[in-house]
Amino acid sequence: MSDKQIDLAVLDMAGTTVADGGLVLRAFDAAATAAGIPAEGPEREAAIRYVVDTMGRSKITVFRELLGDEDRAQLANRTFEAAYDEFAGEATPIPGAAEAITRLRAAGIKVALTTGFSRGTQDKLLDALGWHDIADLTLAPAEAGRGRPYPDLVLTALLRLRIDAVHRVAVLGDTASDIGTGLAAGARIVAGALTGAHDEEQLAAAGATHVVPSVVQFADLLLAERP
């Protein structure tokens, strides 16, 4: 076995393997209104900027930091999840994503799908896509401990899937938070995909080892290393 060989790919969902189509911002709009943020003006604009900047992180954490009040944060989070669940049926795969995941698994690379959403919301996405059996593991923050940018999701996937070492792990996401998670976990490849919230400059600034057009090229990268 090659010492460079990747045995686990940890893939983000919305924006990385699943086309977001603005669903997060639509759900946030409902959450912000429920939390009492004015519909227009600088407070709303600043809140939207913050949500975009922190894409990929656990949503309840984002609302706590944004609102500074636990009750308002919980209300915003419940409203966000209800709105996103309503919109989840509109979700579609990133072009080539299902095929890329299938190629990785066929080559012996285990695949974990992770999210910053709750398990209930993640399941709604998986239902909409028919993806419940597409990966070896699916994880939400509550099942790992902490959400992004902490390493818990990646390390939990490594433990549950019995991967021997962190240098055999590759991470792909579309946000700086995804990159932070991969780096904190010690993954050897921590790549950014240009299909979601953050651009090449933001992903590179966050420390991405690679920036790829999509999950398709990420799969090509991992498969090129295998004998």
TORLOZA-960146 format. One record per residue: residue in three letters; x, z, y of N, C-alpha, C, O in turn. Coordinates in steps of 0.05 Angstrom, whole numbers, plus 5000, padded with zeros to 4 digits. Example, Ala and Ser with C-alpha at 12.3 -4.5 7.8 and 13.67 -1.06 7.14 Angstrom:
<pts>
PT   res    npx    npz    npy   capx   capz   capy    cpx    cpz    cpy    opx    opz    opy
PT   Ala   5264   5156   4886   5246   5156   4910   5264   5156   4934   5285   5169   4934
PT   Ser   5257   5142   4955   5273   5143   4979   5258   5157   5001   5268   5161   5023
</pts>
This chain:
<pts>
PT   res    npx    npz    npy   capx   capz   capy    cpx    cpz    cpy    opx    opz    opy
PT   Met   5017   5000   4976   5000   5000   5000   5018   5000   5025   5036   5016   5027
PT   Ser   5011   4983   5044   5027   4981   5068   5022   5006   5085   5000   5016   5087
PT   Asp   5044   5016   5097   5041   5040   5114   5025   5033   5139   5014   5051   5152
PT   Lys   5023   5008   5146   5009   5000   5170   4979   4995   5165   4963   4991   5184
PT   Gln   4971   4995   5140   4944   4987   5133   4923   5006   5145   4926   5030   5142
PT   Ile   4903   4994   5157   4880   5010   5166   4859   5012   5144   4852   4993   5131
PT   Asp   4850   5037   5139   4831   5042   5118   4804   5050   5129   4784   5051   5114
PT   Leu   4802   5056   5155   4776   5064   5167   4773   5052   5194   4791   5054   5211
PT   Ala   4751   5039   5199   4744   5029   5226   4720   5045   5236   4699   5046   5224
PT   Val   4724   5058   5259   4703   5074   5272   4693   5057   5295   4707   5053   5315
PT   Leu   4668   5049   5293   4656   5030   5313   4634   5043   5328   4616   5055   5317
PT   Asp   4635   5041   5354   4613   5049   5372   4589   5030   5367   4592   5008   5356
PT   Met   4565   5039   5374   4542   5022   5371   4535   5008   5397   4544   4985   5401
PT   Ala   4519   5020   5415   4509   5006   5439   4532   4995   5456   4549   5011   5466
PT   Gly   4532   4969   5460   4553   4956   5476   4577   4946   5460   4592   4930   5470
PT   Thr   4579   4955   5435   4602   4947   5418   4593   4932   5394   4604   4910   5388
PT   Thr   4575   4942   5379   4563   4928   5356   4534   4921   5361   4523   4903   5348
PT   Val   4522   4934   5381   4494   4929   5388   4492   4921   5417   4503   4934   5434
PT   Ala   4478   4899   5422   4475   4889   5450   4457   4908   5465   4434   4912   5457
PT   Asp   4468   4920   5486   4452   4940   5501   4430   4927   5518   4408   4938   5519
PT   Gly   4436   4905   5531   4416   4892   5547   4404   4909   5570   4382   4904   5578
PT   Gly   4420   4928   5579   4410   4945   5601   4391   4967   5593   4379   4980   5610
PT   Leu   4389   4972   5566   4370   4992   5557   4377   5020   5566   4360   5036   5572
PT   Val   4403   5026   5566   4412   5053   5575   4404   5058   5604   4393   5080   5610
PT   Leu   4409   5039   5621   4402   5043   5649   4372   5044   5653   4362   5059   5671
PT   Arg   4356   5030   5638   4327   5031   5639   4318   5059   5631   4300   5071   5644
PT   Ala   4329   5069   5609   4322   5096   5600   4331   5117   5620   4317   5137   5624
PT   Phe   4354   5114   5632   4364   5133   5651   4345   5133   5676   4341   5154   5687
PT   Asp   4335   5110   5684   4317   5109   5707   4293   5128   5702   4285   5142   5720
PT   Ala   4282   5127   5678   4260   5145   5672   4269   5174   5672   4254   5192   5682
PT   Ala   4293   5180   5661   4303   5207   5660   4308   5218   5688   4302   5241   5693
PT   Ala   4320   5201   5705   4326   5210   5732   4301   5217   5748   4300   5237   5762
PT   Thr   4280   5201   5744   4255   5207   5758   4243   5233   5748   4234   5249   5764
PT   Ala   4244   5238   5721   4233   5262   5710   4249   5287   5720   4237   5308   5723
PT   Ala   4275   5283   5725   4292   5306   5733   4290   5310   5763   4303   5329   5774
PT   Gly   4275   5294   5777   4271   5298   5806   4291   5285   5824   4293   5291   5848
PT   Ile   4307   5266   5814   4325   5251   5831   4309   5230   5846   4295   5214   5833
PT   Pro   4311   5229   5872   4295   5210   5888   4299   5181   5878   4321   5173   5869
PT   Ala   4277   5165   5878   4277   5138   5867   4296   5120   5882   4306   5100   5871
PT   Glu   4301   5126   5908   4319   5109   5924   4337   5127   5940   4331   5150   5945
PT   Gly   4359   5115   5949   4377   5130   5967   4403   5137   5954   4408   5131   5930
PT   Pro   4421   5151   5969   4448   5156   5959   4449   5174   5935   4467   5170   5918
PT   Glu   4431   5193   5931   4432   5210   5908   4427   5194   5882   4440   5198   5862
PT   Arg   4407   5176   5883   4401   5159   5860   4425   5140   5855   4432   5136   5832
PT   Glu   4436   5128   5876   4458   5109   5872   4482   5123   5860   4496   5112   5843
PT   Ala   4488   5147   5870   4511   5162   5859   4506   5170   5830   4525   5169   5814
PT   Ala   4481   5176   5823   4475   5183   5795   4478   5159   5777   4489   5162   5755
PT   Ile   4470   5136   5786   4473   5112   5770   4503   5105   5765   4511   5098   5743
PT   Arg   4518   5108   5787   4547   5103   5784   4560   5122   5764   4577   5114   5748
PT   Tyr   4551   5147   5765   4562   5167   5746   4555   5160   5717   4572   5163   5699
PT   Val   4531   5152   5713   4522   5145   5686   4538   5121   5676   4546   5120   5652
PT   Val   4542   5101   5693   4558   5078   5684   4587   5086   5678   4599   5077   5658
PT   Asp   4598   5103   5695   4626   5111   5692   4630   5127   5666   4651   5127   5653
PT   Thr   4609   5142   5658   4610   5160   5634   4596   5148   5610   4591   5163   5591
PT   Met   4591   5122   5610   4579   5109   5587   4594   5116   5562   4619   5116   5562
PT   Gly   4580   5121   5540   4592   5127   5514   4593   5157   5508   4596   5165   5485
PT   Arg   4591   5173   5529   4592   5202   5525   4565   5212   5515   4545   5199   5519
PT   Ser   4565   5236   5503   4540   5249   5494   4522   5252   5519   4530   5262   5539
PT   Lys   4497   5243   5516   4479   5241   5539   4472   5269   5550   4470   5272   5574
PT   Ile   4468   5289   5533   4462   5315   5544   4485   5326   5560   4480   5340   5580
PT   Thr   4509   5321   5552   4533   5329   5568   4533   5316   5595   4538   5328   5615
PT   Val   4527   5290   5596   4526   5275   5621   4505   5287   5639   4510   5291   5663
PT   Phe   4481   5293   5629   4460   5304   5645   4467   5332   5655   4460   5339   5678
PT   Arg   4480   5348   5639   4488   5375   5648   4507   5373   5672   4505   5387   5691
PT   Glu   4527   5354   5669   4546   5351   5691   4534   5339   5716   4541   5347   5738
PT   Leu   4515   5321   5712   4503   5308   5735   4483   5326   5750   4482   5325   5774
PT   Leu   4468   5342   5735   4446   5357   5747   4454   5386   5753   4442   5399   5771
PT   Gly   4473   5397   5738   4482   5425   5743   4461   5446   5737   4463   5468   5747
PT   Asp   4441   5439   5721   4419   5458   5715   4410   5452   5686   4403   5429   5680
PT   Glu   4411   5472   5669   4405   5467   5641   4376   5457   5636   4372   5439   5620
PT   Asp   4357   5469   5649   4329   5461   5645   4325   5432   5654   4312   5417   5639
PT   Arg   4336   5425   5677   4333   5397   5686   4348   5378   5667   4339   5356   5662
PT   Ala   4371   5387   5658   4387   5370   5640   4372   5365   5614   4371   5343   5603
PT   Gln   4360   5386   5603   4344   5383   5578   4320   5365   5582   4314   5349   5565
PT   Leu   4306   5368   5605   4284   5351   5611   4292   5322   5613   4280   5304   5602
PT   Ala   4314   5318   5627   4325   5290   5631   4332   5279   5604   4327   5255   5598
PT   Asn   4345   5295   5587   4354   5285   5561   4330   5277   5543   4330   5257   5530
PT   Arg   4310   5295   5543   4286   5289   5527   4272   5263   5537   4263   5246   5521
PT   Thr   4271   5260   5563   4258   5236   5575   4275   5211   5568   4264   5191   5562
PT   Phe   4301   5214   5571   4319   5191   5565   4315   5183   5536   4311   5159   5530
PT   Glu   4315   5202   5517   4313   5194   5489   4286   5182   5483   4284   5163   5467
PT   Ala   4264   5193   5495   4238   5181   5490   4236   5153   5501   4225   5135   5488
PT   Ala   4248   5148   5524   4248   5121   5536   4265   5102   5520   4256   5080   5514
PT   Tyr   4288   5111   5512   4306   5093   5496   4294   5087   5469   4295   5065   5459
PT   Asp   4281   5107   5457   4268   5103   5431   4246   5081   5434   4243   5065   5416
PT   Glu   4232   5082   5457   4212   5062   5462   4224   5034   5464   4212   5014   5455
PT   Phe   4247   5032   5477   4260   5006   5481   4277   4997   5457   4285   4974   5456
PT   Ala   4283   5015   5438   4302   5009   5417   4294   4985   5400   4312   4971   5390
PT   Gly   4269   4980   5398   4260   4957   5383   4269   4930   5394   4268   4910   5381
PT   Glu   4278   4931   5419   4288   4906   5432   4317   4901   5426   4328   4880   5433
PT   Ala   4330   4921   5414   4359   4919   5409   4365   4896   5390   4351   4890   5371
PT   Thr   4388   4883   5395   4397   4861   5377   4427   4865   5372   4440   4879   5388
PT   Pro   4437   4855   5350   4466   4858   5344   4483   4842   5364   4474   4821   5373
PT   Ile   4506   4851   5370   4527   4834   5383   4531   4810   5364   4533   4814   5340
PT   Pro   4532   4786   5374   4536   4763   5357   4560   4766   5338   4583   4772   5347
PT   Gly   4555   4763   5312   4577   4765   5292   4583   4794   5283   4600   4797   5266
PT   Ala   4569   4814   5294   4575   4842   5288   4570   4848   5259   4587   4860   5245
PT   Ala   4547   4841   5249   4540   4847   5221   4560   4834   5202   4569   4846   5182
PT   Glu   4567   4809   5208   4586   4795   5191   4614   4808   5192   4627   4809   5172
PT   Ala   4622   4817   5216   4648   4830   5219   4649   4855   5203   4669   4861   5189
PT   Ile   4628   4871   5204   4627   4896   5188   4628   4890   5158   4642   4904   5143
PT   Thr   4613   4870   5150   4613   4862   5122   4641   4853   5113   4649   4860   5091
PT   Arg   4655   4838   5130   4682   4829   5123   4701   4852   5120   4717   4853   5102
PT   Leu   4699   4872   5138   4717   4895   5137   4712   4910   5111   4731   4917   5097
PT   Arg   4687   4915   5104   4681   4930   5080   4689   4915   5055   4698   4927   5035
PT   Ala   4686   4889   5055   4693   4872   5032   4723   4873   5027   4733   4870   5005
PT   Ala   4739   4878   5049   4768   4879   5047   4778   4907   5040   4802   4912   5037
PT   Gly   4759   4926   5036   4766   4953   5029   4769   4972   5052   4778   4995   5048
PT   Ile   4762   4964   5076   4762   4981   5100   4735   4995   5103   4715   4981   5105
PT   Lys   4735   5021   5103   4710   5035   5107   4702   5034   5136   4719   5032   5154
PT   Val   4675   5034   5141   4665   5031   5168   4646   5054   5175   4628   5060   5159
PT   Ala   4651   5067   5197   4633   5087   5208   4622   5078   5235   4637   5069   5252
PT   Leu   4596   5080   5238   4583   5074   5263   4577   5100   5278   4564   5117   5267
PT   Thr   4586   5102   5303   4582   5126   5319   4568   5120   5345   4565   5097   5353
PT   Thr   4557   5141   5357   4541   5138   5381   4543   5163   5398   4551   5185   5389
PT   Gly   4535   5160   5424   4532   5183   5441   4503   5192   5442   4497   5212   5456
PT   Phe   4486   5179   5428   4457   5186   5427   4453   5208   5406   4471   5215   5391
PT   Ser   4428   5218   5406   4420   5237   5385   4417   5222   5358   4415   5197   5358
PT   Arg   4415   5237   5336   4410   5225   5310   4384   5210   5310   4382   5188   5299
PT   Gly   4363   5221   5322   4337   5208   5323   4339   5181   5336   4327   5161   5326
PT   Thr   4352   5179   5359   4355   5154   5373   4373   5135   5358   4367   5111   5357
PT   Gln   4394   5145   5346   4411   5128   5329   4395   5115   5306   4398   5092   5300
PT   Asp   4378   5131   5294   4362   5121   5272   4342   5100   5281   4336   5081   5267
PT   Lys   4332   5103   5306   4314   5083   5316   4328   5056   5319   4317   5035   5313
PT   Leu   4353   5057   5329   4369   5033   5331   4375   5021   5303   4372   4996   5299
PT   Leu   4382   5038   5284   4388   5028   5257   4363   5016   5245   4364   4996   5230
PT   Asp   4340   5028   5250   4314   5017   5240   4309   4989   5252   4302   4971   5238
PT   Ala   4313   4987   5278   4307   4962   5292   4324   4939   5282   4316   4916   5281
PT   Leu   4349   4946   5274   4368   4926   5266   4368   4922   5235   4380   4902   5225
PT   Gly   4355   4940   5221   4356   4939   5192   4384   4945   5181   4394   4933   5162
PT   Trp   4398   4964   5195   4426   4970   5189   4431   4996   5175   4453   5006   5175
PT   His   4411   5008   5162   4416   5034   5150   4437   5033   5128   4449   5054   5122
PT   Asp   4441   5010   5115   4460   5008   5093   4484   4991   5101   4500   4984   5083
PT   Ile   4488   4985   5126   4509   4966   5134   4536   4979   5134   4557   4966   5130
PT   Ala   4537   5005   5139   4563   5020   5141   4566   5041   5120   4546   5048   5107
PT   Asp   4590   5051   5117   4595   5073   5099   4584   5100   5109   4578   5118   5094
PT   Leu   4582   5102   5136   4575   5127   5149   4564   5121   5176   4574   5104   5190
PT   Thr   4544   5136   5185   4535   5136   5213   4535   5165   5223   4528   5183   5209
PT   Leu   4544   5168   5248   4548   5195   5259   4538   5196   5287   4542   5178   5304
PT   Ala   4524   5218   5293   4516   5225   5321   4532   5251   5329   4541   5265   5311
PT   Pro   4534   5256   5355   4550   5279   5364   4544   5306   5351   4562   5321   5344
PT   Ala   4518   5312   5347   4510   5338   5337   4521   5342   5308   4524   5365   5299
PT   Glu   4526   5320   5294   4535   5322   5267   4566   5325   5265   4577   5331   5244
PT   Ala   4579   5321   5287   4608   5323   5288   4619   5347   5303   4642   5355   5298
PT   Gly   4603   5358   5320   4612   5380   5337   4608   5374   5366   4589   5383   5379
PT   Arg   4627   5357   5377   4625   5349   5405   4625   5318   5406   4635   5305   5388
PT   Gly   4613   5308   5427   4612   5279   5430   4637   5269   5444   4657   5284   5447
PT   Arg   4637   5244   5452   4660   5233   5466   4664   5246   5494   4644   5254   5506
PT   Pro   4688   5248   5504   4713   5236   5494   4729   5254   5475   4753   5249   5471
PT   Tyr   4716   5274   5464   4730   5291   5445   4735   5276   5419   4721   5256   5414
PT   Pro   4753   5285   5402   4760   5270   5377   4742   5274   5354   4746   5262   5333
PT   Asp   4722   5291   5357   4706   5301   5334   4693   5279   5318   4693   5281   5293
PT   Leu   4681   5259   5330   4667   5238   5316   4687   5223   5297   4681   5218   5274
PT   Val   4710   5216   5308   4730   5202   5292   4740   5219   5269   4742   5210   5247
PT   Leu   4747   5244   5276   4759   5261   5255   4738   5269   5234   4745   5272   5210
PT   Thr   4713   5272   5241   4692   5277   5222   4689   5253   5203   4685   5257   5179
PT   Ala   4690   5229   5214   4688   5205   5197   4712   5204   5178   4708   5198   5154
PT   Leu   4736   5211   5187   4760   5211   5170   4756   5231   5147   4762   5224   5124
PT   Leu   4746   5255   5153   4743   5275   5133   4721   5268   5113   4725   5270   5089
PT   Arg   4699   5258   5123   4677   5252   5104   4683   5228   5086   4674   5227   5064
PT   Leu   4698   5210   5097   4704   5186   5081   4731   5188   5067   4740   5168   5055
PT   Arg   4744   5211   5069   4768   5218   5053   4791   5198   5059   4803   5188   5040
PT   Ile   4796   5194   5084   4818   5177   5093   4843   5195   5094   4842   5218   5103
PT   Asp   4866   5185   5085   4890   5201   5082   4904   5210   5107   4916   5232   5108
PT   Ala   4902   5194   5129   4917   5201   5153   4905   5187   5177   4892   5166   5174
PT   Val   4909   5199   5201   4897   5187   5225   4910   5160   5232   4897   5144   5245
PT   His   4935   5155   5223   4947   5129   5229   4935   5106   5213   4942   5083   5216
PT   Arg   4917   5113   5195   4902   5093   5180   4874   5088   5191   4857   5076   5179
PT   Val   4870   5097   5216   4844   5095   5229   4846   5076   5253   4866   5077   5268
PT   Ala   4826   5060   5257   4823   5043   5281   4796   5048   5293   4776   5052   5279
PT   Val   4796   5049   5320   4771   5055   5335   4765   5032   5353   4783   5020   5365
PT   Leu   4740   5025   5356   4731   5005   5375   4707   5014   5391   4688   5025   5380
PT   Gly   4709   5011   5417   4687   5018   5435   4688   5001   5460   4707   4987   5465
PT   Asp   4666   5003   5476   4665   4987   5500   4668   5004   5525   4665   4993   5547
PT   Thr   4675   5029   5522   4677   5047   5546   4703   5063   5545   4716   5066   5525
PT   Ala   4711   5073   5569   4734   5090   5571   4731   5115   5554   4750   5126   5543
PT   Ser   4706   5125   5551   4701   5148   5534   4708   5142   5505   4719   5160   5491
PT   Asp   4701   5119   5496   4708   5111   5468   4738   5111   5464   4749   5120   5444
PT   Ile   4753   5100   5484   4782   5099   5483   4793   5127   5482   4811   5133   5467
PT   Gly   4783   5145   5499   4792   5172   5500   4788   5186   5473   4805   5202   5465
PT   Thr   4766   5181   5460   4760   5193   5434   4781   5184   5413   4792   5201   5399
PT   Gly   4786   5158   5412   4805   5147   5393   4833   5158   5397   4847   5165   5378
PT   Leu   4841   5160   5423   4868   5170   5429   4870   5199   5422   4891   5208   5411
PT   Ala   4850   5215   5429   4850   5243   5423   4852   5249   5393   4863   5269   5384
PT   Ala   4840   5231   5377   4840   5234   5348   4866   5225   5335   4871   5231   5312
PT   Gly   4882   5210   5350   4908   5201   5339   4906   5175   5324   4924   5168   5309
PT   Ala   4884   5160   5327   4881   5135   5314   4904   5116   5322   4912   5116   5345
PT   Arg   4913   5099   5304   4935   5081   5310   4926   5058   5327   4940   5049   5345
PT   Ile   4902   5047   5322   4891   5026   5338   4866   5037   5352   4848   5047   5340
PT   Val   4866   5035   5379   4844   5044   5395   4837   5020   5414   4850   5017   5435
PT   Ala   4818   5004   5406   4813   4979   5420   4788   4980   5437   4769   4995   5431
PT   Gly   4788   4965   5458   4765   4962   5475   4752   4934   5471   4766   4914   5468
PT   Ala   4725   4934   5471   4711   4909   5467   4698   4901   5494   4687   4918   5508
PT   Leu   4699   4876   5501   4689   4866   5527   4660   4858   5525   4652   4838   5538
PT   Thr   4644   4873   5510   4616   4866   5506   4597   4886   5518   4573   4885   5514
PT   Gly   4608   4906   5532   4591   4928   5541   4596   4937   5569   4598   4920   5587
PT   Ala   4598   4963   5573   4596   4975   5600   4621   4971   5617   4619   4967   5641
PT   His   4645   4973   5604   4670   4973   5620   4686   4947   5616   4685   4935   5595
PT   Asp   4701   4940   5637   4716   4915   5637   4744   4919   5626   4752   4942   5620
PT   Glu   4759   4897   5625   4786   4899   5614   4804   4918   5629   4820   4933   5617
PT   Glu   4802   4918   5655   4819   4936   5672   4812   4965   5666   4831   4981   5663
PT   Gln   4787   4972   5664   4779   5000   5658   4788   5008   5630   4797   5031   5626
PT   Leu   4785   4991   5611   4793   4997   5583   4823   5001   5581   4832   5019   5567
PT   Ala   4838   4983   5594   4867   4985   5593   4876   5010   5607   4894   5024   5598
PT   Ala   4864   5017   5630   4871   5041   5645   4865   5066   5628   4879   5086   5632
PT   Ala   4845   5065   5611   4839   5088   5594   4859   5091   5571   4859   5112   5558
PT   Gly   4876   5071   5567   4897   5073   5546   4892   5056   5521   4905   5061   5501
PT   Ala   4874   5037   5522   4868   5020   5499   4894   5007   5489   4910   4997   5504
PT   Thr   4898   5008   5462   4921   4994   5451   4916   4964   5450   4935   4948   5450
PT   His   4891   4956   5448   4883   4928   5448   4857   4925   5463   4841   4943   5464
PT   Val   4853   4902   5476   4827   4894   5487   4819   4868   5475   4834   4848   5476
PT   Val   4796   4867   5462   4787   4843   5448   4760   4834   5459   4745   4850   5470
PT   Pro   4754   4808   5456   4728   4798   5465   4704   4812   5453   4685   4818   5466
PT   Ser   4706   4817   5426   4684   4830   5413   4693   4842   5386   4716   4840   5379
PT   Val   4674   4853   5372   4679   4865   5345   4689   4844   5326   4703   4850   5306
PT   Val   4682   4819   5331   4691   4797   5313   4722   4795   5313   4735   4794   5292
PT   Gln   4734   4795   5337   4763   4793   5339   4776   4819   5330   4799   4819   5321
PT   Phe   4762   4842   5334   4773   4867   5323   4776   4866   5293   4796   4875   5282
PT   Ala   4756   4855   5280   4757   4852   5251   4781   4834   5243   4795   4840   5224
PT   Asp   4784   4812   5258   4806   4794   5253   4833   4809   5255   4851   4805   5239
PT   Leu   4835   4827   5275   4860   4842   5280   4866   4860   5256   4889   4861   5247
PT   Leu   4846   4874   5246   4851   4892   5224   4856   4877   5198   4874   4885   5182
PT   Leu   4842   4856   5194   4845   4841   5169   4872   4826   5168   4883   4821   5146
PT   Ala   4883   4819   5191   4909   4806   5192   4931   4823   5182   4952   4814   5174
PT   Glu   4927   4850   5183   4948   4869   5174   4948   4873   5144   4967   4884   5133
PT   Arg   4926   4866   5131   4924   4871   5102   4937   4849   5086   4936   4826   5093
PT   Pro   4949   4857   5063   4962   4837   5046   4942   4817   5034   4950   4799   5019
</pts>
